[in-house]
Amino acid sequence: MPTIPDAWYEEKVREEIATQEQSNAMKSFLAGNISADEAAKILTKDANQAALEDTTSSEKLIDELCNLWGFLIDFILEWPILETVDILHAISQLPHVDRTGKDALGAFCDDNGVVGEPKLWEDLPKFWNSLSDTWDCKLHRVEGFLLAR
């Protein structure tokens, strides 16, 4: 496994993509000091708190999810290691947060054509959209560079 420089983590904290606590959790997990389950709880803490707040708006939760997924997607794209799958799996196994009566986190269509609301955490809401957007953005940057040459 490659050694991820501290400067990479520090940059993510400085850019407010991750908190210091999230950065430390990822480092500890990769060093084998904590389990994927423990890391998942720490990584999702801010989003979980936003989900539990007594408000019907999902704006703060969506912001926290975007930060969480941004951190993990940057990690996946810059340091593609298999252990990241363990983190995503552990997040998907966290207890469901009931958002009944609150703003939806979007909608999706399952394999049977049934439209439903994604479950927090089981469906990794907003993760796949964020990954797709980031991938497309990076791909276009590469294509633009190649076409400009």
Secondary structure, 3 states (H helix, E strand, C coil): CCCCCHHHHHHHHHCCCCCHHHHHHHHHHHCCCCCHHHHHHHHCHHHHHHHHCCCCCCHHHHHHHHHHHHHHHHHHHHCCCCHHHHHHHHHHCCCCCCCCCCCCCCCEECCCCCEECCCCCCCCCCHHHHHHHHHHHHHHHHHHHHHHC
